[in-house]
Amino acid sequence: MVEQIDVSARAAAIEYAIRDVVIPAVELEAQGHEIIRLNIGDPLAYEGLPTPEHMVASFKAALDRQDNGYGPSYGIPELRSAIASAESAKGWDCSADDVYVTHGVTEALQVIFAAFLEEGDAVLVPGPHYPPYMAYPQMYGGTTLEYRLDPDDGWRIDLDDIRSKMNDSVRLLVLINPNNPTGNVASPEEIDSLIEIAASWPKCTIIADEIYDGLDFTGHQCSVASRSDSASVIVLNGVSKVYFAPGWRVGYMAWHDPKGTLGAVRDGVERLLRSRLCASTPAQHGFLAGLADDSGWLSDHRDRIRRRMDYCLERIASIDGLECEAPGGAFYLFVRITNPELATDDKAFVLGLLHQHHVLVVHGSGFSPEFGSGHFRMVCLPSVEVLAEVFDRIEAFLRG
Ligand SMILES: Cc1ncc(COP(=O)(O)O)c(C=O)c1O
């Protein structure tokens, strides 16, 4: 065999459970099997959840008028203003200058970690959590620590666990609200406590990943920035989930700095953003149209998702061997495997289900070895007919 050139340790360490399980699925597809994929949170892969027409039209119009050049590094001014208005409407004073448009929230995360972290710094994230919060900090010398979400109490935040893990090296405290993969929505009281904790550590900034905020079924989801006059907060959001356009790759960060301590790090972020040029220009016009609309269409999409989620919860409740805390938002179910033998190796469970019954879900340990193992995550976005087939197959797998 030809000797291979070394890969960097940082790239070799990257894992992304949601896409890693696709490799065996693709092999099965190549053999002619049809796989029901429930691994990726992409509404466009499922029936009845399209990107709204008016957003698509605005994206297309930008292409037609040759608005295809590089844009300003922090985002086109109209979009920055519209995002600032949308954030201000959530209850805090956001100006266009506080907004930076990125190539999705994912790019915003990389930029934030690059600007905040030095060797030995930590990022404290919910356990379980969306995998890039584990994968990226290590690229910048940081480590990811997890705080516990209570699996027996709707994945409520364990505030004492956060308190016990805070110290000066925790530079970023992350709240994903609603959370992926568990769907828990933090109450205003939980958010206030989290802000109070962060505020007592002057080097700590809160990341509030609110990318699922419009998909809240509890009625109590609220903006973290709107509740903080002490801790600094970086709000993350974009078109991927609530605007049903994940392939456009547009998101943003909005900086709330009530104590004025983030000037230097913000300068670093701006340098990084200038050096990577800009986010997609026509896609930004598409997002702008979404923000300008009254978004009445969203309630239809949300109701459809809710019906599908309710169907899943009913089926799970009727299946011996599975349990699930009802999510408060987003479109995932984080399902507990109750049979201890099957639960000890959740990846083997997922691969068994894939090979024997051609249903693709993601192992819970991919979202947190400590707090997610013994579970699997599935999206609840397919039509009820497809979901009925999914649960019939899962039942057959558990019987077998
Ligand atoms: C919590 C969370 N944040 C961010 C993202 C990705 O956002 P974007 O598509 O804007 O990069 C996801 C995608 O699943 C997510 O679940």
The ligand as an SDF file (V2000), in Angstrom:
LIG
                    3D

 16 16  0  0  0  0  0  0  0  0999 V2000
  -28.7550   23.4690   17.4860 C   0  0  0  0  0  0  0  0  0  0  0  0
  -28.3180   23.6650   16.0750 C   0  0  0  0  0  0  0  0  0  0  0  0
  -27.5690   24.7430   15.7630 N   0  0  0  0  0  0  0  0  0  0  0  0
  -27.1530   24.9520   14.5120 C   0  0  0  0  0  0  0  0  0  0  0  0
  -27.4780   24.0650   13.4850 C   0  0  0  0  0  0  0  0  0  0  0  0
  -26.9690   24.3160   12.1050 C   0  0  0  0  0  0  0  0  0  0  0  0
  -27.3230   25.5810   11.6880 O   0  0  0  0  0  0  0  0  0  0  0  0
  -26.9290   26.0920   10.2290 P   0  0  0  0  0  0  0  0  0  0  0  0
  -27.6520   25.2360    9.2340 O   0  0  0  0  0  0  0  0  0  0  0  0
  -27.4060   27.5080   10.2430 O   0  0  0  0  0  0  0  0  0  0  0  0
  -25.4660   25.9600   10.1100 O   0  0  0  0  0  0  0  0  0  0  0  0
  -28.2520   22.9410   13.7690 C   0  0  0  0  0  0  0  0  0  0  0  0
  -28.5660   21.9680   12.7020 C   0  0  0  0  0  0  0  0  0  0  0  0
  -29.1040   20.9140   12.8860 O   0  0  0  0  0  0  0  0  0  0  0  0
  -28.6800   22.7440   15.0880 C   0  0  0  0  0  0  0  0  0  0  0  0
  -29.4120   21.6860   15.4080 O   0  0  0  0  0  0  0  0  0  0  0  0
  1  2  1  0
  2  3  1  0
  2 15  2  0
  3  4  2  0
  4  5  1  0
  5  6  1  0
  5 12  2  0
  6  7  1  0
  7  8  1  0
  8  9  2  0
  8 10  1  0
  8 11  1  0
 12 13  1  0
 12 15  1  0
 13 14  2  0
 15 16  1  0
M  END
$$$$
